[in-house]
Amino acid sequence: MRARTTVSEIDTQIEQLKEKRKTVVAKANDRFASAARRAGLAELNISDAELNEVLAAITARFRDREKRTGGESA
């Protein structure tokens, strides 16, 4: 028989997941910031709007590729 989960156990799990999410988001941020520095994006004098537009186009390109390949890495 399965043991009952208490509210405090659920709260603890939620807090652990929140911390894990923070870590995952921070790692993703670091990864993309590092890639942007290596690509020279930090040195370009472009607006945030232009940068967002270009990154959205890149994202769309890779999402299209994933759809065509069934989600496999290229």
N, CA, C and O atoms as a GROMACS GRO file, in nm:
protein
  296
    1MET      N    1   0.084  -0.118   0.000
    1MET     CA    2   0.000   0.000   0.000
    1MET      C    3   0.089   0.124   0.000
    1MET      O    4   0.193   0.128   0.065
    2ARG      N    5   0.046   0.224  -0.072
    2ARG     CA    6   0.123   0.347  -0.086
    2ARG      C    7   0.105   0.436   0.036
    2ARG      O    8  -0.006   0.455   0.085
    3ALA      N    9   0.217   0.490   0.085
    3ALA     CA   10   0.211   0.580   0.200
    3ALA      C   11   0.150   0.714   0.158
    3ALA      O   12   0.167   0.759   0.045
    4ARG      N   13   0.079   0.775   0.249
    4ARG     CA   14   0.017   0.904   0.221
    4ARG      C   15   0.122   1.014   0.225
    4ARG      O   16   0.213   1.012   0.307
    5THR      N   17   0.107   1.108   0.136
    5THR     CA   18   0.198   1.222   0.130
    5THR      C   19   0.135   1.338   0.208
    5THR      O   20   0.017   1.370   0.188
    6THR      N   21   0.214   1.399   0.294
    6THR     CA   22   0.162   1.510   0.373
    6THR      C   23   0.181   1.642   0.297
    6THR      O   24   0.260   1.650   0.203
    7VAL      N   25   0.109   1.741   0.340
    7VAL     CA   26   0.119   1.874   0.279
    7VAL      C   27   0.262   1.928   0.296
    7VAL      O   28   0.317   1.988   0.204
    8SER      N   29   0.320   1.907   0.411
    8SER     CA   30   0.456   1.958   0.434
    8SER      C   31   0.557   1.887   0.343
    8SER      O   32   0.654   1.949   0.300
    9GLU      N   33   0.535   1.760   0.314
    9GLU     CA   34   0.623   1.690   0.220
    9GLU      C   35   0.609   1.746   0.080
    9GLU      O   36   0.707   1.762   0.007
   10ILE      N   37   0.486   1.777   0.042
   10ILE     CA   38   0.462   1.836  -0.089
   10ILE      C   39   0.527   1.974  -0.096
   10ILE      O   40   0.589   2.009  -0.196
   11ASP      N   41   0.513   2.053   0.011
   11ASP     CA   42   0.576   2.185   0.015
   11ASP      C   43   0.727   2.174   0.002
   11ASP      O   44   0.790   2.255  -0.066
   12THR      N   45   0.785   2.076   0.067
   12THR     CA   46   0.929   2.053   0.057
   12THR      C   47   0.968   2.018  -0.086
   12THR      O   48   1.068   2.069  -0.138
   13GLN      N   49   0.891   1.932  -0.149
   13GLN     CA   50   0.918   1.895  -0.288
   13GLN      C   51   0.907   2.016  -0.380
   13GLN      O   52   0.988   2.033  -0.471
   14ILE      N   53   0.807   2.100  -0.356
   14ILE     CA   54   0.789   2.220  -0.437
   14ILE      C   55   0.911   2.311  -0.424
   14ILE      O   56   0.962   2.361  -0.524
   15GLU      N   57   0.957   2.332  -0.302
   15GLU     CA   58   1.074   2.417  -0.281
   15GLU      C   59   1.198   2.359  -0.348
   15GLU      O   60   1.279   2.432  -0.405
   16GLN      N   61   1.214   2.227  -0.340
   16GLN     CA   62   1.328   2.163  -0.406
   16GLN      C   63   1.320   2.180  -0.557
   16GLN      O   64   1.422   2.206  -0.622
   17LEU      N   65   1.201   2.167  -0.613
   17LEU     CA   66   1.182   2.186  -0.757
   17LEU      C   67   1.207   2.330  -0.798
   17LEU      O   68   1.263   2.356  -0.905
   18LYS      N   69   1.166   2.425  -0.715
   18LYS     CA   70   1.192   2.566  -0.743
   18LYS      C   71   1.343   2.593  -0.750
   18LYS      O   72   1.390   2.663  -0.839
   19GLU      N   73   1.416   2.537  -0.656
   19GLU     CA   74   1.562   2.554  -0.654
   19GLU      C   75   1.625   2.487  -0.776
   19GLU      O   76   1.716   2.542  -0.837
   20LYS      N   77   1.576   2.369  -0.809
   20LYS     CA   78   1.628   2.298  -0.927
   20LYS      C   79   1.600   2.380  -1.053
   20LYS      O   80   1.686   2.389  -1.141
   21ARG      N   81   1.480   2.438  -1.062
   21ARG     CA   82   1.445   2.521  -1.177
   21ARG      C   83   1.538   2.642  -1.187
   21ARG      O   84   1.584   2.676  -1.296
   22LYS      N   85   1.565   2.706  -1.073
   22LYS     CA   86   1.657   2.821  -1.072
   22LYS      C   87   1.793   2.781  -1.127
   22LYS      O   88   1.852   2.854  -1.206
   23THR      N   89   1.842   2.666  -1.087
   23THR     CA   90   1.972   2.616  -1.132
   23THR      C   91   1.971   2.589  -1.281
   23THR      O   92   2.065   2.627  -1.352
   24VAL      N   93   1.866   2.525  -1.330
   24VAL     CA   94   1.856   2.494  -1.473
   24VAL      C   95   1.849   2.623  -1.555
   24VAL      O   96   1.915   2.634  -1.658
   25VAL      N   97   1.769   2.719  -1.510
   25VAL     CA   98   1.757   2.846  -1.581
   25VAL      C   99   1.890   2.920  -1.581
   25VAL      O  100   1.931   2.976  -1.683
   26ALA      N  101   1.959   2.922  -1.467
   26ALA     CA  102   2.088   2.990  -1.459
   26ALA      C  103   2.191   2.925  -1.553
   26ALA      O  104   2.268   2.996  -1.618
   27LYS      N  105   2.192   2.793  -1.559
   27LYS     CA  106   2.284   2.724  -1.650
   27LYS      C  107   2.254   2.756  -1.795
   27LYS      O  108   2.345   2.776  -1.875
   28ALA      N  109   2.124   2.760  -1.830
   28ALA     CA  110   2.084   2.794  -1.967
   28ALA      C  111   2.125   2.938  -1.999
   28ALA      O  112   2.175   2.966  -2.108
   29ASN      N  113   2.103   3.029  -1.904
   29ASN     CA  114   2.143   3.168  -1.925
   29ASN      C  115   2.293   3.180  -1.947
   29ASN      O  116   2.337   3.250  -2.038
   30ASP      N  117   2.370   3.111  -1.866
   30ASP     CA  118   2.516   3.114  -1.880
   30ASP      C  119   2.559   3.057  -2.014
   30ASP      O  120   2.649   3.110  -2.079
   31ARG      N  121   2.495   2.949  -2.056
   31ARG     CA  122   2.530   2.886  -2.183
   31ARG      C  123   2.506   2.981  -2.300
   31ARG      O  124   2.593   2.996  -2.386
   32PHE      N  125   2.390   3.045  -2.303
   32PHE     CA  126   2.358   3.135  -2.413
   32PHE      C  127   2.439   3.264  -2.407
   32PHE      O  128   2.478   3.317  -2.511
   33ALA      N  129   2.465   3.315  -2.288
   33ALA     CA  130   2.548   3.435  -2.275
   33ALA      C  131   2.689   3.406  -2.324
   33ALA      O  132   2.750   3.490  -2.392
   34SER      N  133   2.742   3.290  -2.290
   34SER     CA  134   2.875   3.250  -2.335
   34SER      C  135   2.880   3.238  -2.488
   34SER      O  136   2.975   3.283  -2.552
   35ALA      N  137   2.777   3.176  -2.545
   35ALA     CA  138   2.772   3.161  -2.690
   35ALA      C  139   2.762   3.298  -2.758
   35ALA      O  140   2.825   3.320  -2.861
   36ALA      N  141   2.685   3.388  -2.700
   36ALA     CA  142   2.671   3.522  -2.757
   36ALA      C  143   2.803   3.597  -2.752
   36ALA      O  144   2.838   3.667  -2.847
   37ARG      N  145   2.878   3.583  -2.642
   37ARG     CA  146   3.010   3.648  -2.633
   37ARG      C  147   3.106   3.592  -2.736
   37ARG      O  148   3.176   3.667  -2.804
   38ARG      N  149   3.109   3.459  -2.749
   38ARG     CA  150   3.199   3.396  -2.846
   38ARG      C  151   3.165   3.437  -2.989
   38ARG      O  152   3.254   3.451  -3.073
   39ALA      N  153   3.036   3.457  -3.017
   39ALA     CA  154   2.992   3.496  -3.151
   39ALA      C  155   3.011   3.645  -3.176
   39ALA      O  156   2.994   3.692  -3.289
   40GLY      N  157   3.046   3.720  -3.073
   40GLY     CA  158   3.069   3.863  -3.090
   40GLY      C  159   2.944   3.949  -3.078
   40GLY      O  160   2.948   4.067  -3.114
   41LEU      N  161   2.835   3.893  -3.031
   41LEU     CA  162   2.711   3.971  -3.020
   41LEU      C  163   2.723   4.087  -2.922
   41LEU      O  164   2.660   4.191  -2.941
   42ALA      N  165   2.802   4.071  -2.820
   42ALA     CA  166   2.816   4.177  -2.719
   42ALA      C  167   2.884   4.301  -2.777
   42ALA      O  168   2.869   4.411  -2.724
   43GLU      N  169   2.958   4.283  -2.885
   43GLU     CA  170   3.032   4.394  -2.945
   43GLU      C  171   2.951   4.468  -3.051
   43GLU      O  172   2.992   4.575  -3.096
   44LEU      N  173   2.837   4.414  -3.090
   44LEU     CA  174   2.755   4.476  -3.192
   44LEU      C  175   2.668   4.586  -3.132
   44LEU      O  176   2.621   4.575  -3.019
   45ASN      N  177   2.648   4.690  -3.208
   45ASN     CA  178   2.564   4.800  -3.164
   45ASN      C  179   2.426   4.783  -3.228
   45ASN      O  180   2.391   4.854  -3.323
   46ILE      N  181   2.347   4.689  -3.174
   46ILE     CA  182   2.213   4.665  -3.225
   46ILE      C  183   2.115   4.673  -3.109
   46ILE      O  184   2.149   4.648  -2.994
   47SER      N  185   1.993   4.709  -3.143
   47SER     CA  186   1.891   4.724  -3.038
   47SER      C  187   1.846   4.587  -2.988
   47SER      O  188   1.865   4.484  -3.054
   48ASP      N  189   1.785   4.587  -2.872
   48ASP     CA  190   1.730   4.463  -2.818
   48ASP      C  191   1.622   4.408  -2.910
   48ASP      O  192   1.610   4.287  -2.928
   49ALA      N  193   1.544   4.499  -2.970
   49ALA     CA  194   1.437   4.455  -3.061
   49ALA      C  195   1.495   4.382  -3.181
   49ALA      O  196   1.444   4.278  -3.221
   50GLU      N  197   1.604   4.436  -3.238
   50GLU     CA  198   1.668   4.370  -3.352
   50GLU      C  199   1.726   4.235  -3.312
   50GLU      O  200   1.713   4.136  -3.384
   51LEU      N  201   1.789   4.232  -3.196
   51LEU     CA  202   1.848   4.108  -3.147
   51LEU      C  203   1.740   4.004  -3.123
   51LEU      O  204   1.757   3.887  -3.160
   52ASN      N  205   1.629   4.044  -3.062
   52ASN     CA  206   1.519   3.951  -3.038
   52ASN      C  207   1.463   3.897  -3.169
   52ASN      O  208   1.428   3.780  -3.178
   53GLU      N  209   1.454   3.984  -3.270
   53GLU     CA  210   1.402   3.942  -3.401
   53GLU      C  211   1.493   3.837  -3.465
   53GLU      O  212   1.445   3.737  -3.518
   54VAL      N  213   1.622   3.860  -3.459
   54VAL     CA  214   1.717   3.765  -3.518
   54VAL      C  215   1.715   3.633  -3.441
   54VAL      O  216   1.716   3.526  -3.501
   55LEU      N  217   1.713   3.641  -3.310
   55LEU     CA  218   1.710   3.518  -3.230
   55LEU      C  219   1.581   3.440  -3.251
   55LEU      O  220   1.582   3.317  -3.250
   56ALA      N  221   1.470   3.510  -3.270
   56ALA     CA  222   1.343   3.443  -3.298
   56ALA      C  223   1.350   3.370  -3.432
   56ALA      O  224   1.297   3.260  -3.445
   57ALA      N  225   1.416   3.430  -3.530
   57ALA     CA  226   1.431   3.366  -3.660
   57ALA      C  227   1.518   3.240  -3.648
   57ALA      O  228   1.489   3.138  -3.710
   58ILE      N  229   1.623   3.249  -3.570
   58ILE     CA  230   1.710   3.132  -3.548
   58ILE      C  231   1.632   3.021  -3.478
   58ILE      O  232   1.642   2.904  -3.515
   59THR      N  233   1.556   3.058  -3.377
   59THR     CA  234   1.474   2.961  -3.305
   59THR      C  235   1.377   2.892  -3.399
   59THR      O  236   1.362   2.770  -3.395
   60ALA      N  237   1.310   2.970  -3.483
   60ALA     CA  238   1.215   2.912  -3.579
   60ALA      C  239   1.285   2.816  -3.673
   60ALA      O  240   1.230   2.711  -3.706
   61ARG      N  241   1.404   2.852  -3.717
   61ARG     CA  242   1.479   2.764  -3.808
   61ARG      C  243   1.508   2.629  -3.743
   61ARG      O  244   1.492   2.525  -3.806
   62PHE      N  245   1.551   2.631  -3.618
   62PHE     CA  246   1.583   2.506  -3.552
   62PHE      C  247   1.458   2.427  -3.515
   62PHE      O  248   1.459   2.304  -3.518
   63ARG      N  249   1.349   2.496  -3.483
   63ARG     CA  250   1.224   2.425  -3.455
   63ARG      C  251   1.174   2.357  -3.581
   63ARG      O  252   1.125   2.244  -3.575
   64ASP      N  253   1.185   2.425  -3.696
   64ASP     CA  254   1.146   2.363  -3.824
   64ASP      C  255   1.230   2.240  -3.850
   64ASP      O  256   1.178   2.138  -3.896
   65ARG      N  257   1.359   2.248  -3.822
   65ARG     CA  258   1.448   2.134  -3.842
   65ARG      C  259   1.407   2.018  -3.752
   65ARG      O  260   1.406   1.902  -3.796
   66GLU      N  261   1.372   2.047  -3.627
   66GLU     CA  262   1.328   1.942  -3.535
   66GLU      C  263   1.202   1.874  -3.585
   66GLU      O  264   1.187   1.752  -3.576
   67LYS      N  265   1.110   1.953  -3.639
   67LYS     CA  266   0.986   1.896  -3.691
   67LYS      C  267   1.015   1.801  -3.807
   67LYS      O  268   0.954   1.695  -3.818
   68ARG      N  269   1.108   1.840  -3.894
   68ARG     CA  270   1.138   1.758  -4.011
   68ARG      C  271   1.212   1.630  -3.974
   68ARG      O  272   1.196   1.526  -4.039
   69THR      N  273   1.294   1.637  -3.867
   69THR     CA  274   1.374   1.521  -3.829
   69THR      C  275   1.312   1.443  -3.714
   69THR      O  276   1.369   1.345  -3.667
   70GLY      N  277   1.197   1.484  -3.670
   70GLY     CA  278   1.130   1.413  -3.560
   70GLY      C  279   1.192   1.440  -3.425
   70GLY      O  280   1.180   1.358  -3.334
   71GLY      N  281   1.259   1.555  -3.410
   71GLY     CA  282   1.317   1.593  -3.282
   71GLY      C  283   1.458   1.542  -3.259
   71GLY      O  284   1.516   1.568  -3.154
   72GLU      N  285   1.514   1.471  -3.357
   72GLU     CA  286   1.651   1.422  -3.343
   72GLU      C  287   1.749   1.537  -3.362
   72GLU      O  288   1.722   1.631  -3.437
   73SER      N  289   1.863   1.530  -3.295
   73SER     CA  290   1.966   1.631  -3.311
   73SER      C  291   2.029   1.617  -3.447
   73SER      O  292   2.049   1.507  -3.498
   74ALA      N  293   2.061   1.734  -3.508
   74ALA     CA  294   2.123   1.731  -3.640
   74ALA      C  295   2.272   1.718  -3.630
   74ALA      O  296   2.340   1.714  -3.733
   0.00000   0.00000   0.00000
